[in-house]
Amino acid sequence: MPVGDLLPELILLVGAVIIVLFAAFSSHDRQAWAAGLALVALALATGFSVMQWSRAPMLSFSGVWALDGPAIAAKWLMLFSGAVTVSLSPQWMRSDRRHGEYYALILFALLGMIMMASANDSMQLVVGVLLSSTASYPLVAYHRGWAPALEAGMKYFLIGALTNALLVIGVVVLFGLVGDTDYARTAEALVDADPFALTIATACIVLGLSFKLAAFPAHAWMPDVAQGAPAPVVALLSVAPKIGAAVALARFVLLLPVDQAWPAIVALIAAVTMTLGNLAALRQSDVRRLLGWSSVSQSGYALMAVVVIGAHPQALRALLAFLAAYALANLAAFAVITHLRGRTALDDYRGLARAQPIVTAVLIVALLSLVGIPPLVGFFGKFLLFEVTIAAGYGWLAVVAAINTLVSLFYYLRVIAVTMFKAPEGEVHVLGIWSWLAMLASVVVLLVASLGVEWGLGLMASLRFAL
Amino acid sequence: MNQNATALIAEYWAVGLFVAAVVTLCVFMIGAASLLGGRSRGRSKSLPFESGIIGAGSARQRFSVKFYLVAMLFVIFDIEAVFLFAWSVAVREVGWSGFWGAAIFIFILLAGLVYDSRVGALDWAPKRRVRVDDSI
């Protein structure tokens, strides 16, 4: 049994179990130490996954577990977003008597998301999606005495239960068609499969993954979660599940035979998702909700790369570059919100530039990167997306995305304008040194990624799925 | 195809006969009792049968949330047993790697059990008898 191929995941699992036991036996003022344990586990897991890079691409555990460039790069991104979330949390959660378990839940959720990105087997995919979902529901509703958090958790749970069930149905139908869950054999057997049943299976699996992506049919939880869940949790849930699900979806659609019209369907979902997210974000007067809707629209952009994943050799690189850019920018944005003690109404941000210049600068950099303004990494992500989409013949989709980017400029700039040009009102309370450091770390990584984008893209040039 | 069907019938006819016999016996017992037995009606006859005790109160009661908690815990450890049965049939074939896999699995669930007892999920006593402990 090649246990070494699973070391990062095993470390997350063991770390989570140790944290659960630690949290059960330690007093309230020591609960925050669990954050340190979680950071150690995340650092070890990152270290071991860096060591896996040289061995990629390969399949492990009889083809069930993929160790390839996309999976490992996605793993790094998810582990980094987990680390930012963990370091944002201790001061946010300080008054919670039992917040040690919270870090275990974060590690379990990350484990599920990593499984999604690495799954080369439909049952593995189901386990990953279910693990990340069940660990995320309690995270969203962690402020159990606060009604909006419970409401967000309930919405998240109900949509999740429905779409996860659909995903399982899709996988079962696929298994009935193929007689196997392994992706390699699925691809062979699907060539002469019944097209009607295959359509049902594909539709159910795409729906199930759209929940994790917060893409069109199952996007409704994202704004509520962004508003109601603890702000550090939103930093994780708006980023990491998307990365896992996007890689999983790209891996899955490549199995489908060419006569299946999946690119058209994914393109439609992408167009609807980005347009809907942007139109809904336009009128928001709540910054967290606005970022939630913007996260929906960003999923739409990410899906553009999935549309052309089989048609253009650089589509996978574009997908990961875009996801990395989005993840860094969104983490920085939510780190700012956490650092400002989760202030959420747009009016609370009046004149922030004068009261908290550095925090405002981080927020502005993050928002501009989300739009895709040239020197920042968000620009390169979007540029690559447009390049592959147009080259593969989906010009109309690129036009829709370009219009959407223009529209999105309005609401991102509106937040920036409020911080810059309005008179400050009242005192600005901030969280503390940890959230400050996490915020700086995320923005420094964002800037470094912007400067080192050539090197990063060179590293990702040879990305491909293990077959 | 026909050959197959014949072979299947030859193999499983006894099961079919058993099912048919069960259904026939049930139909006979219920049917004969309703044909041969006497009938009487009355107010107390139409009350729900509670083993001879007259029912009292509403059926809509509030149950303690503990029941749901115990049901969930039951499912978790029940599924643990399901996985262990699967391991036990293949214990020789999977060897030591399977043993360590199962051991880790059991220890993770054991950690869950320890956690449950620490947070009081297994305490059935009423509130006032629960140990007041600020350390958790």
Boltz contact constraints between the chains, C-beta under 6 A:
constraints:
  - contact:
      token1: [A, 1]
      token2: [B, 97]
      max_distance: 6.0
  - contact:
      token1: [A, 17]
      token2: [B, 108]
      max_distance: 6.0
  - contact:
      token1: [A, 17]
      token2: [B, 111]
      max_distance: 6.0
  - contact:
      token1: [A, 20]
      token2: [B, 111]
      max_distance: 6.0
  - contact:
      token1: [A, 20]
      token2: [B, 115]
      max_distance: 6.0
  - contact:
      token1: [A, 21]
      token2: [B, 111]
      max_distance: 6.0
  - contact:
      token1: [A, 24]
      token2: [B, 115]
      max_distance: 6.0
  - contact:
      token1: [A, 24]
      token2: [B, 118]
      max_distance: 6.0
  - contact:
      token1: [A, 27]
      token2: [B, 135]
      max_distance: 6.0
